[in-house]
Amino acid sequence: MDYTLFRELADSWGLVYLFVLFVGAILFTFRPGSKKIAEEVSRIPFSEDE
């Protein structure tokens, strides 16, 4: 295996992998029920834990 083969794999399958990862992150963010969790997490900096 040499540099050109690795470069071809990175150009083709690397792009597919990153696109699938991106779509998965979007679907995970907008899944049903995630709004409640996101609201709870957004209030963490304002909680008073002393």
mmCIF file of the N, C-alpha and C atoms, coordinates in Angstrom:
data_MODEL
# 
_entry.id   MODEL 
# 
loop_
_atom_site.group_PDB 
_atom_site.id 
_atom_site.type_symbol 
_atom_site.label_atom_id 
_atom_site.label_alt_id 
_atom_site.label_comp_id 
_atom_site.label_asym_id 
_atom_site.label_entity_id 
_atom_site.label_seq_id 
_atom_site.pdbx_PDB_ins_code 
_atom_site.Cartn_x 
_atom_site.Cartn_y 
_atom_site.Cartn_z 
_atom_site.occupancy 
_atom_site.B_iso_or_equiv 
_atom_site.pdbx_formal_charge 
_atom_site.auth_seq_id 
_atom_site.auth_comp_id 
_atom_site.auth_asym_id 
_atom_site.auth_atom_id 
_atom_site.pdbx_PDB_model_num 
ATOM 1   N N  . MET A 1 1  ? 0.850   -1.174 0.000  1.00 0.00 ? 1  MET A N  1 
ATOM 2   C CA . MET A 1 1  ? 0.000   0.000  0.000  1.00 0.00 ? 1  MET A CA 1 
ATOM 3   C C  . MET A 1 1  ? 0.897   1.240  0.000  1.00 0.00 ? 1  MET A C  1 
ATOM 4   N N  . ASP A 1 2  ? 0.534   2.158  -0.829 1.00 0.00 ? 2  ASP A N  1 
ATOM 5   C CA . ASP A 1 2  ? 1.329   3.363  -0.925 1.00 0.00 ? 2  ASP A CA 1 
ATOM 6   C C  . ASP A 1 2  ? 0.445   4.596  -0.739 1.00 0.00 ? 2  ASP A C  1 
ATOM 7   N N  . TYR A 1 3  ? 1.056   5.734  -0.871 1.00 0.00 ? 3  TYR A N  1 
ATOM 8   C CA . TYR A 1 3  ? 0.366   6.996  -0.610 1.00 0.00 ? 3  TYR A CA 1 
ATOM 9   C C  . TYR A 1 3  ? -0.820  7.208  -1.537 1.00 0.00 ? 3  TYR A C  1 
ATOM 10  N N  . THR A 1 4  ? -0.684  6.856  -2.810 1.00 0.00 ? 4  THR A N  1 
ATOM 11  C CA . THR A 1 4  ? -1.775  7.126  -3.758 1.00 0.00 ? 4  THR A CA 1 
ATOM 12  C C  . THR A 1 4  ? -3.019  6.307  -3.419 1.00 0.00 ? 4  THR A C  1 
ATOM 13  N N  . LEU A 1 5  ? -2.832  5.070  -2.972 1.00 0.00 ? 5  LEU A N  1 
ATOM 14  C CA . LEU A 1 5  ? -3.986  4.254  -2.588 1.00 0.00 ? 5  LEU A CA 1 
ATOM 15  C C  . LEU A 1 5  ? -4.669  4.835  -1.352 1.00 0.00 ? 5  LEU A C  1 
ATOM 16  N N  . PHE A 1 6  ? -3.872  5.220  -0.357 1.00 0.00 ? 6  PHE A N  1 
ATOM 17  C CA . PHE A 1 6  ? -4.452  5.843  0.829  1.00 0.00 ? 6  PHE A CA 1 
ATOM 18  C C  . PHE A 1 6  ? -5.177  7.141  0.475  1.00 0.00 ? 6  PHE A C  1 
ATOM 19  N N  . ARG A 1 7  ? -4.634  7.893  -0.436 1.00 0.00 ? 7  ARG A N  1 
ATOM 20  C CA . ARG A 1 7  ? -5.252  9.151  -0.856 1.00 0.00 ? 7  ARG A CA 1 
ATOM 21  C C  . ARG A 1 7  ? -6.580  8.897  -1.559 1.00 0.00 ? 7  ARG A C  1 
ATOM 22  N N  . GLU A 1 8  ? -6.639  7.880  -2.407 1.00 0.00 ? 8  GLU A N  1 
ATOM 23  C CA . GLU A 1 8  ? -7.895  7.547  -3.085 1.00 0.00 ? 8  GLU A CA 1 
ATOM 24  C C  . GLU A 1 8  ? -8.949  7.086  -2.089 1.00 0.00 ? 8  GLU A C  1 
ATOM 25  N N  . LEU A 1 9  ? -8.548  6.283  -1.117 1.00 0.00 ? 9  LEU A N  1 
ATOM 26  C CA . LEU A 1 9  ? -9.510  5.830  -0.100 1.00 0.00 ? 9  LEU A CA 1 
ATOM 27  C C  . LEU A 1 9  ? -10.010 7.000  0.737  1.00 0.00 ? 9  LEU A C  1 
ATOM 28  N N  . ALA A 1 10 ? -9.133  7.896  1.092  1.00 0.00 ? 10 ALA A N  1 
ATOM 29  C CA . ALA A 1 10 ? -9.537  9.051  1.896  1.00 0.00 ? 10 ALA A CA 1 
ATOM 30  C C  . ALA A 1 10 ? -10.465 9.967  1.103  1.00 0.00 ? 10 ALA A C  1 
ATOM 31  N N  . ASP A 1 11 ? -10.207 10.133 -0.177 1.00 0.00 ? 11 ASP A N  1 
ATOM 32  C CA . ASP A 1 11 ? -11.053 11.006 -0.989 1.00 0.00 ? 11 ASP A CA 1 
ATOM 33  C C  . ASP A 1 11 ? -12.448 10.433 -1.175 1.00 0.00 ? 11 ASP A C  1 
ATOM 34  N N  . SER A 1 12 ? -12.567 9.128  -1.328 1.00 0.00 ? 12 SER A N  1 
ATOM 35  C CA . SER A 1 12 ? -13.876 8.543  -1.605 1.00 0.00 ? 12 SER A CA 1 
ATOM 36  C C  . SER A 1 12 ? -14.588 8.109  -0.326 1.00 0.00 ? 12 SER A C  1 
ATOM 37  N N  . TRP A 1 13 ? -14.040 7.142  0.382  1.00 0.00 ? 13 TRP A N  1 
ATOM 38  C CA . TRP A 1 13 ? -14.723 6.597  1.544  1.00 0.00 ? 13 TRP A CA 1 
ATOM 39  C C  . TRP A 1 13 ? -14.657 7.521  2.747  1.00 0.00 ? 13 TRP A C  1 
ATOM 40  N N  . GLY A 1 14 ? -13.646 8.333  2.834  1.00 0.00 ? 14 GLY A N  1 
ATOM 41  C CA . GLY A 1 14 ? -13.578 9.300  3.922  1.00 0.00 ? 14 GLY A CA 1 
ATOM 42  C C  . GLY A 1 14 ? -14.702 10.314 3.836  1.00 0.00 ? 14 GLY A C  1 
ATOM 43  N N  . LEU A 1 15 ? -14.986 10.755 2.623  1.00 0.00 ? 15 LEU A N  1 
ATOM 44  C CA . LEU A 1 15 ? -16.088 11.693 2.418  1.00 0.00 ? 15 LEU A CA 1 
ATOM 45  C C  . LEU A 1 15 ? -17.425 11.047 2.767  1.00 0.00 ? 15 LEU A C  1 
ATOM 46  N N  . VAL A 1 16 ? -17.621 9.822  2.370  1.00 0.00 ? 16 VAL A N  1 
ATOM 47  C CA . VAL A 1 16 ? -18.858 9.106  2.693  1.00 0.00 ? 16 VAL A CA 1 
ATOM 48  C C  . VAL A 1 16 ? -18.994 8.947  4.202  1.00 0.00 ? 16 VAL A C  1 
ATOM 49  N N  . TYR A 1 17 ? -17.910 8.568  4.863  1.00 0.00 ? 17 TYR A N  1 
ATOM 50  C CA . TYR A 1 17 ? -17.934 8.394  6.315  1.00 0.00 ? 17 TYR A CA 1 
ATOM 51  C C  . TYR A 1 17 ? -18.296 9.697  7.025  1.00 0.00 ? 17 TYR A C  1 
ATOM 52  N N  . LEU A 1 18 ? -17.668 10.794 6.650  1.00 0.00 ? 18 LEU A N  1 
ATOM 53  C CA . LEU A 1 18 ? -17.955 12.068 7.307  1.00 0.00 ? 18 LEU A CA 1 
ATOM 54  C C  . LEU A 1 18 ? -19.377 12.544 7.027  1.00 0.00 ? 18 LEU A C  1 
ATOM 55  N N  . PHE A 1 19 ? -19.894 12.284 5.823  1.00 0.00 ? 19 PHE A N  1 
ATOM 56  C CA . PHE A 1 19 ? -21.263 12.661 5.505  1.00 0.00 ? 19 PHE A CA 1 
ATOM 57  C C  . PHE A 1 19 ? -22.258 11.857 6.349  1.00 0.00 ? 19 PHE A C  1 
ATOM 58  N N  . VAL A 1 20 ? -22.027 10.569 6.497  1.00 0.00 ? 20 VAL A N  1 
ATOM 59  C CA . VAL A 1 20 ? -22.899 9.732  7.320  1.00 0.00 ? 20 VAL A CA 1 
ATOM 60  C C  . VAL A 1 20 ? -22.831 10.172 8.773  1.00 0.00 ? 20 VAL A C  1 
ATOM 61  N N  . LEU A 1 21 ? -21.652 10.517 9.257  1.00 0.00 ? 21 LEU A N  1 
ATOM 62  C CA . LEU A 1 21 ? -21.499 11.008 10.613 1.00 0.00 ? 21 LEU A CA 1 
ATOM 63  C C  . LEU A 1 21 ? -22.270 12.319 10.809 1.00 0.00 ? 21 LEU A C  1 
ATOM 64  N N  . PHE A 1 22 ? -22.204 13.203 9.835  1.00 0.00 ? 22 PHE A N  1 
ATOM 65  C CA . PHE A 1 22 ? -22.924 14.475 9.904  1.00 0.00 ? 22 PHE A CA 1 
ATOM 66  C C  . PHE A 1 22 ? -24.436 14.254 9.938  1.00 0.00 ? 22 PHE A C  1 
ATOM 67  N N  . VAL A 1 23 ? -24.938 13.403 9.065  1.00 0.00 ? 23 VAL A N  1 
ATOM 68  C CA . VAL A 1 23 ? -26.378 13.127 9.030  1.00 0.00 ? 23 VAL A CA 1 
ATOM 69  C C  . VAL A 1 23 ? -26.814 12.471 10.339 1.00 0.00 ? 23 VAL A C  1 
ATOM 70  N N  . GLY A 1 24 ? -25.985 11.583 10.886 1.00 0.00 ? 24 GLY A N  1 
ATOM 71  C CA . GLY A 1 24 ? -26.309 10.962 12.167 1.00 0.00 ? 24 GLY A CA 1 
ATOM 72  C C  . GLY A 1 24 ? -26.384 11.975 13.298 1.00 0.00 ? 24 GLY A C  1 
ATOM 73  N N  . ALA A 1 25 ? -25.482 12.940 13.301 1.00 0.00 ? 25 ALA A N  1 
ATOM 74  C CA . ALA A 1 25 ? -25.510 13.980 14.336 1.00 0.00 ? 25 ALA A CA 1 
ATOM 75  C C  . ALA A 1 25 ? -26.766 14.842 14.217 1.00 0.00 ? 25 ALA A C  1 
ATOM 76  N N  . ILE A 1 26 ? -27.147 15.152 12.996 1.00 0.00 ? 26 ILE A N  1 
ATOM 77  C CA . ILE A 1 26 ? -28.376 15.941 12.783 1.00 0.00 ? 26 ILE A CA 1 
ATOM 78  C C  . ILE A 1 26 ? -29.602 15.158 13.240 1.00 0.00 ? 26 ILE A C  1 
ATOM 79  N N  . LEU A 1 27 ? -29.680 13.886 12.864 1.00 0.00 ? 27 LEU A N  1 
ATOM 80  C CA . LEU A 1 27 ? -30.828 13.070 13.280 1.00 0.00 ? 27 LEU A CA 1 
ATOM 81  C C  . LEU A 1 27 ? -30.864 12.884 14.790 1.00 0.00 ? 27 LEU A C  1 
ATOM 82  N N  . PHE A 1 28 ? -29.699 12.737 15.421 1.00 0.00 ? 28 PHE A N  1 
ATOM 83  C CA . PHE A 1 28 ? -29.644 12.598 16.869 1.00 0.00 ? 28 PHE A CA 1 
ATOM 84  C C  . PHE A 1 28 ? -30.131 13.875 17.557 1.00 0.00 ? 28 PHE A C  1 
ATOM 85  N N  . THR A 1 29 ? -29.785 15.018 17.005 1.00 0.00 ? 29 THR A N  1 
ATOM 86  C CA . THR A 1 29 ? -30.176 16.289 17.595 1.00 0.00 ? 29 THR A CA 1 
ATOM 87  C C  . THR A 1 29 ? -31.679 16.525 17.489 1.00 0.00 ? 29 THR A C  1 
ATOM 88  N N  . PHE A 1 30 ? -32.271 16.178 16.364 1.00 0.00 ? 30 PHE A N  1 
ATOM 89  C CA . PHE A 1 30 ? -33.687 16.471 16.130 1.00 0.00 ? 30 PHE A CA 1 
ATOM 90  C C  . PHE A 1 30 ? -34.592 15.266 16.347 1.00 0.00 ? 30 PHE A C  1 
ATOM 91  N N  . ARG A 1 31 ? -34.152 14.289 17.107 1.00 0.00 ? 31 ARG A N  1 
ATOM 92  C CA . ARG A 1 31 ? -34.991 13.124 17.372 1.00 0.00 ? 31 ARG A CA 1 
ATOM 93  C C  . ARG A 1 31 ? -36.123 13.511 18.318 1.00 0.00 ? 31 ARG A C  1 
ATOM 94  N N  . PRO A 1 32 ? -37.218 12.752 18.312 1.00 0.00 ? 32 PRO A N  1 
ATOM 95  C CA . PRO A 1 32 ? -38.316 13.052 19.233 1.00 0.00 ? 32 PRO A CA 1 
ATOM 96  C C  . PRO A 1 32 ? -37.865 12.892 20.686 1.00 0.00 ? 32 PRO A C  1 
ATOM 97  N N  . GLY A 1 33 ? -38.238 13.824 21.519 1.00 0.00 ? 33 GLY A N  1 
ATOM 98  C CA . GLY A 1 33 ? -37.896 13.764 22.931 1.00 0.00 ? 33 GLY A CA 1 
ATOM 99  C C  . GLY A 1 33 ? -36.611 14.465 23.303 1.00 0.00 ? 33 GLY A C  1 
ATOM 100 N N  . SER A 1 34 ? -35.889 14.984 22.342 1.00 0.00 ? 34 SER A N  1 
ATOM 101 C CA . SER A 1 34 ? -34.611 15.617 22.670 1.00 0.00 ? 34 SER A CA 1 
ATOM 102 C C  . SER A 1 34 ? -34.778 17.057 23.158 1.00 0.00 ? 34 SER A C  1 
ATOM 103 N N  . LYS A 1 35 ? -35.936 17.649 22.942 1.00 0.00 ? 35 LYS A N  1 
ATOM 104 C CA . LYS A 1 35 ? -36.137 19.031 23.368 1.00 0.00 ? 35 LYS A CA 1 
ATOM 105 C C  . LYS A 1 35 ? -36.095 19.143 24.895 1.00 0.00 ? 35 LYS A C  1 
ATOM 106 N N  . LYS A 1 36 ? -36.713 18.205 25.580 1.00 0.00 ? 36 LYS A N  1 
ATOM 107 C CA . LYS A 1 36 ? -36.721 18.231 27.041 1.00 0.00 ? 36 LYS A CA 1 
ATOM 108 C C  . LYS A 1 36 ? -35.298 18.104 27.583 1.00 0.00 ? 36 LYS A C  1 
ATOM 109 N N  . ILE A 1 37 ? -34.534 17.199 27.034 1.00 0.00 ? 37 ILE A N  1 
ATOM 110 C CA . ILE A 1 37 ? -33.154 17.002 27.490 1.00 0.00 ? 37 ILE A CA 1 
ATOM 111 C C  . ILE A 1 37 ? -32.320 18.252 27.207 1.00 0.00 ? 37 ILE A C  1 
ATOM 112 N N  . ALA A 1 38 ? -32.499 18.840 26.027 1.00 0.00 ? 38 ALA A N  1 
ATOM 113 C CA . ALA A 1 38 ? -31.733 20.036 25.670 1.00 0.00 ? 38 ALA A CA 1 
ATOM 114 C C  . ALA A 1 38 ? -32.065 21.204 26.596 1.00 0.00 ? 38 ALA A C  1 
ATOM 115 N N  . GLU A 1 39 ? -33.327 21.341 26.983 1.00 0.00 ? 39 GLU A N  1 
ATOM 116 C CA . GLU A 1 39 ? -33.706 22.412 27.906 1.00 0.00 ? 39 GLU A CA 1 
ATOM 117 C C  . GLU A 1 39 ? -33.104 22.195 29.289 1.00 0.00 ? 39 GLU A C  1 
ATOM 118 N N  . GLU A 1 40 ? -33.078 20.944 29.750 1.00 0.00 ? 40 GLU A N  1 
ATOM 119 C CA . GLU A 1 40 ? -32.473 20.655 31.055 1.00 0.00 ? 40 GLU A CA 1 
ATOM 120 C C  . GLU A 1 40 ? -30.973 20.953 31.039 1.00 0.00 ? 40 GLU A C  1 
ATOM 121 N N  . VAL A 1 41 ? -30.310 20.565 29.983 1.00 0.00 ? 41 VAL A N  1 
ATOM 122 C CA . VAL A 1 41 ? -28.871 20.785 29.874 1.00 0.00 ? 41 VAL A CA 1 
ATOM 123 C C  . VAL A 1 41 ? -28.565 22.275 29.757 1.00 0.00 ? 41 VAL A C  1 
ATOM 124 N N  . SER A 1 42 ? -29.433 23.034 29.110 1.00 0.00 ? 42 SER A N  1 
ATOM 125 C CA . SER A 1 42 ? -29.174 24.463 28.942 1.00 0.00 ? 42 SER A CA 1 
ATOM 126 C C  . SER A 1 42 ? -29.288 25.225 30.259 1.00 0.00 ? 42 SER A C  1 
ATOM 127 N N  . ARG A 1 43 ? -29.964 24.653 31.253 1.00 0.00 ? 43 ARG A N  1 
ATOM 128 C CA . ARG A 1 43 ? -30.113 25.319 32.549 1.00 0.00 ? 43 ARG A CA 1 
ATOM 129 C C  . ARG A 1 43 ? -28.985 24.995 33.525 1.00 0.00 ? 43 ARG A C  1 
ATOM 130 N N  . ILE A 1 44 ? -28.075 24.121 33.174 1.00 0.00 ? 44 ILE A N  1 
ATOM 131 C CA . ILE A 1 44 ? -27.007 23.710 34.084 1.00 0.00 ? 44 ILE A CA 1 
ATOM 132 C C  . ILE A 1 44 ? -26.135 24.881 34.540 1.00 0.00 ? 44 ILE A C  1 
ATOM 133 N N  . PRO A 1 45 ? -25.715 25.785 33.656 1.00 0.00 ? 45 PRO A N  1 
ATOM 134 C CA . PRO A 1 45 ? -24.863 26.890 34.148 1.00 0.00 ? 45 PRO A CA 1 
ATOM 135 C C  . PRO A 1 45 ? -25.542 27.805 35.164 1.00 0.00 ? 45 PRO A C  1 
ATOM 136 N N  . PHE A 1 46 ? -26.861 27.822 35.167 1.00 0.00 ? 46 PHE A N  1 
ATOM 137 C CA . PHE A 1 46 ? -27.579 28.729 36.054 1.00 0.00 ? 46 PHE A CA 1 
ATOM 138 C C  . PHE A 1 46 ? -28.001 28.069 37.359 1.00 0.00 ? 46 PHE A C  1 
ATOM 139 N N  . SER A 1 47 ? -27.727 26.796 37.526 1.00 0.00 ? 47 SER A N  1 
ATOM 140 C CA . SER A 1 47 ? -28.087 26.127 38.778 1.00 0.00 ? 47 SER A CA 1 
ATOM 141 C C  . SER A 1 47 ? -27.104 26.527 39.870 1.00 0.00 ? 47 SER A C  1 
ATOM 142 N N  . GLU A 1 48 ? -27.602 26.591 41.081 1.00 0.00 ? 48 GLU A N  1 
ATOM 143 C CA . GLU A 1 48 ? -26.768 27.016 42.196 1.00 0.00 ? 48 GLU A CA 1 
ATOM 144 C C  . GLU A 1 48 ? -26.406 25.807 43.040 1.00 0.00 ? 48 GLU A C  1 
ATOM 145 N N  . ASP A 1 49 ? -25.210 25.299 42.811 1.00 0.00 ? 49 ASP A N  1 
ATOM 146 C CA . ASP A 1 49 ? -24.701 24.164 43.591 1.00 0.00 ? 49 ASP A CA 1 
ATOM 147 C C  . ASP A 1 49 ? -23.586 24.656 44.490 1.00 0.00 ? 49 ASP A C  1 
ATOM 148 N N  . GLU A 1 50 ? -23.938 24.962 45.718 1.00 0.00 ? 50 GLU A N  1 
ATOM 149 C CA . GLU A 1 50 ? -22.915 25.456 46.653 1.00 0.00 ? 50 GLU A CA 1 
ATOM 150 C C  . GLU A 1 50 ? -22.748 24.532 47.809 1.00 0.00 ? 50 GLU A C  1 
# 
